[in-house]
Amino acid sequence: MLIYLCNIHNFMKKYCGFCLILFLIIQFFSCKDAEHPLPEWEWDDSTYTLLPVEKKPKILWIDASANFKYFANSQENIQFYLEKTKDAGFTEIIVDVRGTSGDVLYQSNIVAPLTKVGETERTATWDYLTAFIEKGHDLGLKVHANINTFVGGNMSNSGTGVVYREPDKIDWLTILYLPGAQGLTNILYDGNSITKFFNPVNEHVQNYILSIIAELATNYPSLDGIVLDRCRFNSIESDFSNLTREKFETYIGKKLTNYPEDIFRWDSTPNADGTYNRIEGLYFKLWLEFRAKTIHDFVERVRNTIKTINKNIQLGIYTGSWYSSYYNEGVNWASPKYDPSQKYKWATPNYKNYGIADLLDFYMTGAYSKTLYGSGEWTVQGALQQAQEVTKGDVLVCGGLYGLNFYNAPQDCEKAVYICLTESNGLMFFDIIYLIMYDQWENVKAGINKALTNKK
């Protein structure tokens, strides 16, 4: 569908008279499935191409915490569900081995093991990651290990993670700039922040995370890839520590006289719904640029670390697909060739220099809308189109789906899978827990098979 649209667009621009243009448009609409409306966006001369569907990765994500009760103590369950994964048409899996607490599900000399989630305790002594690698590879599935990157703890089970065990690492946590009376607050003490994020600017934090990644790449050489999730700032409210202020002042070559208001300030009066408006300060745009550079430079360090140890291990990243506001998380996941300052008022001309797409081997964008078709980034179709346009062919873009959206809409599940495999360069389904809970294996399988046979 995409190639057909692009060819029509280019042909009309270059060669067609009015009559021929009208004829082609009528022909296109007359054969178009009403279920797949023509997107409203105007196609540009994109640099990306679509692979044949059979060559596109079809990835199933396996979250650490959500699936803990199924897999923590049972290799039989691992075998059973990987066989279902293979039968459904998936070709790769992502095994989450560093959950949102920061504790791990592999043999580590750096991080404590994850031993309890909810009421489930892990008593098994076999290596969780090795079990997935061996069983997955036996079935012909590629196996990637995911880590939740800049996390150090989670409020669950009365507080789990390194920051609850090692008080000296509390200073590594991000400082939030919250509205109202809260002001500057260490995230550990913010009851609304379930996951406790580190400060990505902190070099001690970066070195700690890099040591974890290096250990993974070294001790598990048969891994097909390492994936970074939550490789970002916690939110637009972070990080406002003294350390980050000093680093930012060095970056811009000036001392701030009114911090954090020089970045932004909160309106003193809340809205009717209790939220506060944010009023941008003099250095807000440069602050966004600085944050994007921080994540870019760290991802570059990650890539160098992995490839130095084992060049065959791929580097992948997941982010949300809502590029227009993803500056909130401090990540420019576009190509350095894409200049957002031409479209978005929040971006400086230098913001483009810190795009990370060219550092990745594959990229998963969370097209997590319930709306399937349309031109906006809050539709599955539109999100995939935008992701490929802003990444400019620098990286393979896999469309990510959120399984919970389809708990009572099995046909939408099938359609969404089909969209990802025909309008992007792969599929990532988050998460296996929803396939287990809602038994939608056959719907995913039907979507994959439909894409493979290109049935309308």
C-alpha positions, 0 to 999 in steps of 0.5 A: 500500500505504501509503495503504491501511494508513493509512486502515485504521488511522485508520478502526479508531481512530475508527469501528470496532467489534470485528467490523468491525475483525476483518473488515477485518484478515481482508480485508487479509491475505487479499488481501495478497501473501505476498511483501509482508508487513504491516509490524510497525510501528504507523502514526502520522498522518504528514504526508507524502504519496506522489506518483504514481510517474510523478512520483517522481525515479528517480536514478542515482548516478555515482561519481567514482573507481569509474567513472573508467576508463569516463568520464574520457577517453571522451565516447562512453562517457558517451553510451552509458551515459546512453542505457542510463540513460534506457532503464532508466527513470531520470529523473535522474543525480548526477555525482560531481565532487568525490571522496573525495580532494577533487580535482575533475572540472570546471573550477575555479580553487580546487581541483586537477583529479582526474587519476589514479585507480588506474592510469587517468590523465585526459589529456582536456581537455574539461570532464567535468561539461559533457559530462554536463550537455549529454548528459544534458539532450539525453536529458531527464535532470536532472543534479545535481553531487555533492561529497564535502563535508568531505574534503581527501585520500585515501590512494590513489595514495600520497596525493591531495588538497589536504592532501598538497600544501598542508601548511598545510591539515593543521591543518584536518584533524579530530583523532580521539579513538581508544582505547588508546595512540593517543589524540588523533590527526590523521586524516592519521596514522591508517592506518585512515582512508582518507578524510581528513576536515576538521574541520567546526567550523573556519570556514576549512574551511567558507568553503573548501567554500562557495567551491567550492559557489559556484563550481559554482553560478556556472559551471554555471548549467544544473545542476539541483542540487548534492548534498552527500555526507559533509556530516558529521563523520568519526565519533563519534571526531571532532572533538577539536581545541583549536578544537572544544573552545573552540567547545563551551565557548563554546556551553555557557558552561562550561570543561571541566576534564577533556577529552576525558573530559568528553565520553566516555572509552574503557574501558581494557580491550579487548573480545575482538574488539579493540574498546573500550567508550565510557563517556559523560561529563557533557557527551556529550548536549550535545556531540551537540547542538553537533555537530548544530548545526554541520552544520545551520548549515553546510547553511543557509549552503550553501542561502543560497549556492546560492539567492543565485546561482541559485534554480533549482538544487536542494539535495540531501543523502545520508545513511545511513538509520540515524537511531538511531545517525546522531548518530555522524556529527553530522547530524540529518537529521530535521525540526525538528518531530520530537523524538528526545528522546521516543524516544532517550536520547542526544538533548536536547530541543534536538536537534530544533532542528537538523534539516536536512530543511526546508533541503533540496529533496530528500533521499536516505536510504541504505536499504542493507540486504540485507533487503528487508521488515520494520519495522526501520531495517536493512530497506529497507522499514522504513528508508524508512518511518522516514525519512519519519516523522522528516522529517515531509513537510518534504522529498521522501525518495528511497529509496537502494539499494546496488547491490553488495547485488544482485550475485548476487540480480537478483530482489531488485534488482527488488523493492528498486527497486519498494519504493523507488518505492511506499513512498517518494517516489523512487529513488536507485540507488548506483551505475552501476558495479554496473549495469555490472559485474553487468549488472542494467539490465533488473532495475532497468527491471523494478522501475521498470516494475512500480511505474509499472503498479502490478502486484503 
